[in-house]
Amino acid sequence: MKAQKFTGKIVIVTGASTGIGRETALAFAAAGAQVVAAARNAAQLRELAGPRILAVPTDITRDDDVRRLVETTLAKFDRVDILVNNAGFGIRASVEDTQFADAHRLMEVNFFGLLRCTQAVLPQMKKQGSGQIVNVGSVLSVLATPRNSIYSASKFAVRALSDSLRIELRGTGIDVILVMPGYTDTPFFENQVRYGGPVRIGPIKGWHPSKVARAILRACVRRKREVVLTAPGKLGAFLKRWCPRFLDWTLARAS
Ligand SMILES: NC(=O)c1ccc[n+]([C@@H]2O[C@H](COP(=O)([O-])OP(=O)(O)OC[C@H]3O[C@@H](n4cnc5c(N)ncnc54)[C@H](OP(=O)(O)O)[C@@H]3O)[C@@H](O)[C@H]2O)c1
């Protein structure tokens, strides 16, 4: 990504301590932006911090934390150009086995946390008359696989919120961009809530998170509405749309 593309841009990235968020923070910083990196793990954020990356420890499920994140950004830089709503985690369990408390906690982070961060930056972006909200969904925003129901539900909800918000913001100068990664090689799978079972099944090698980060920056430059990443992800989205029964059969056999 050419450095001048994001020079002077102020970018908040949530879930920046590891994986896709970390690489996205680094990629924006390398492309000339000033990044505000948010996540709970202060030690990991400190390692990331530098002249172009300000670390602000934040739990996106807490009103006060998110308020402080945006206030700190505005106090220091006076604007917010891009919010990357990336923080999230998964649960790998059947619908029947899923514990309600885990399902609730997942929604608190993946959906309500994203909503909270979005609401916190919108007044400033409206005042500026410009901005970009990048929501990190998943291929599981368009199709649901066995033992991923709650996670898929949260990512379908992120897609629905993105669609509504995009229409609500028409004419304001604020873009809403949904990026839907496929399998990416990050600590996501170790961090997943599981009730037994392997960390991951499937022989396909994941993308490096820096590749997802590049796709996020590209989506911002091109002002995309939606992007589905990885070849299996694109194939899955195609099958869901045109051959849903065949997709169900394939997923049932693979699980
Ligand atoms: N990996 C994949 O295959 C894949 C595929 C499709 C979509 N995605 C999506 O990509 C996003 C990033 O995932 P990843 O793969 O990079 O996994 P990851 O390495 O586990 O990163 C998740 C990030 O979310 C942060 N986080 C979790 N709860 C938080 C909270 N309450 N407040 C603030 N930050 C919180 C974590 O930091 P702390 O623990 O420090 O808070 C971490 O930085 C997620 O939304 C995930 O659903 C991943």
The ligand as a Tripos MOL2 file, in Angstrom:
@<TRIPOS>MOLECULE
LIG
   48    52     1     0     0
SMALL
NO_CHARGES

@<TRIPOS>ATOM
      1 N1         -9.0550  -16.0870   12.1130 N.am      1 LIG1
      2 C1        -10.0200  -16.3490   11.2560 C.2       1 LIG1
      3 O1        -10.0140  -17.3890   10.5620 O.2       1 LIG1
      4 C2        -11.1520  -15.3680   11.0700 C.ar      1 LIG1
      5 C3        -12.0230  -15.5800    9.9900 C.ar      1 LIG1
      6 C4        -13.0750  -14.7050    9.7870 C.ar      1 LIG1
      7 C5        -13.2480  -13.6290   10.6370 C.ar      1 LIG1
      8 N2        -12.3990  -13.4350   11.6890 N.ar      1 LIG1
      9 C6        -12.6460  -12.2790   12.5620 C.3       1 LIG1
     10 O2        -11.5090  -11.4730   12.5950 O.3       1 LIG1
     11 C7        -11.4880  -10.7290   13.8170 C.3       1 LIG1
     12 C8        -10.1000  -10.8460   14.4350 C.3       1 LIG1
     13 O3         -9.8630  -12.1900   14.7730 O.3       1 LIG1
     14 P1         -8.4330  -12.8720   14.7270 P.3       1 LIG1
     15 O4         -8.5140  -14.0110   13.8040 O.co2     1 LIG1
     16 O5         -7.3710  -11.8510   14.5130 O.co2     1 LIG1
     17 O6         -8.3730  -13.4970   16.1930 O.3       1 LIG1
     18 P2         -7.5070  -13.1270   17.4980 P.3       1 LIG1
     19 O7         -6.0570  -13.1580   17.1570 O.co2     1 LIG1
     20 O8         -8.0120  -14.0130   18.5820 O.co2     1 LIG1
     21 O9         -7.8890  -11.6150   17.7700 O.3       1 LIG1
     22 C9         -9.0520  -11.2060   18.4400 C.3       1 LIG1
     23 C10        -8.8030   -9.8250   19.0040 C.3       1 LIG1
     24 O10       -10.0070   -9.3680   19.6430 O.3       1 LIG1
     25 C11        -9.6330   -8.7870   20.8840 C.3       1 LIG1
     26 N3        -10.7550   -8.8260   21.8280 N.ar      1 LIG1
     27 C12       -11.4660   -9.8890   22.2510 C.ar      1 LIG1
     28 N4        -12.3760   -9.4930   23.1480 N.ar      1 LIG1
     29 C13       -12.2480   -8.1480   23.2990 C.ar      1 LIG1
     30 C14       -12.8950   -7.1650   24.0780 C.ar      1 LIG1
     31 N5        -13.8840   -7.4760   24.9400 N.pl3     1 LIG1
     32 N6        -12.4900   -5.8830   23.9720 N.ar      1 LIG1
     33 C15       -11.4940   -5.5380   23.1300 C.ar      1 LIG1
     34 N7        -10.8370   -6.4180   22.3550 N.ar      1 LIG1
     35 C16       -11.2130   -7.7190   22.4500 C.ar      1 LIG1
     36 C17        -8.4350   -9.6220   21.3610 C.3       1 LIG1
     37 O11        -7.6020   -8.8590   22.2310 O.3       1 LIG1
     38 P3         -7.6070   -8.9300   23.8310 P.3       1 LIG1
     39 O12        -7.7470  -10.3650   24.2320 O.co2     1 LIG1
     40 O13        -6.2720   -8.3130   24.1640 O.co2     1 LIG1
     41 O14        -8.7330   -8.0800   24.2560 O.co2     1 LIG1
     42 C18        -7.6990   -9.7920   20.0400 C.3       1 LIG1
     43 O15        -6.8760   -8.6790   19.7820 O.3       1 LIG1
     44 C19       -12.6000  -11.2980   14.6780 C.3       1 LIG1
     45 O16       -13.7360  -10.4490   14.6060 O.3       1 LIG1
     46 C20       -12.9110  -12.6300   14.0220 C.3       1 LIG1
     47 O17       -14.2470  -13.0180   14.2310 O.3       1 LIG1
     48 C21       -11.3550  -14.2840   11.9170 C.ar      1 LIG1
@<TRIPOS>BOND
     1     1     2 1
     2     2     3 2
     3     2     4 1
     4     4     5 ar
     5     4    48 ar
     6     5     6 ar
     7     6     7 ar
     8     7     8 ar
     9     8     9 1
    10     8    48 ar
    11     9    10 1
    12     9    46 1
    13    10    11 1
    14    11    12 1
    15    11    44 1
    16    12    13 1
    17    13    14 1
    18    14    15 2
    19    14    16 1
    20    14    17 1
    21    17    18 1
    22    18    19 2
    23    18    20 1
    24    18    21 1
    25    21    22 1
    26    22    23 1
    27    23    24 1
    28    23    42 1
    29    24    25 1
    30    25    26 1
    31    25    36 1
    32    26    27 ar
    33    26    35 ar
    34    27    28 ar
    35    28    29 ar
    36    29    30 ar
    37    29    35 ar
    38    30    31 1
    39    30    32 ar
    40    32    33 ar
    41    33    34 ar
    42    34    35 ar
    43    36    37 1
    44    36    42 1
    45    37    38 1
    46    38    39 2
    47    38    40 1
    48    38    41 1
    49    42    43 1
    50    44    45 1
    51    44    46 1
    52    46    47 1
@<TRIPOS>SUBSTRUCTURE
     1 LIG1         1 GROUP 0 **** ****
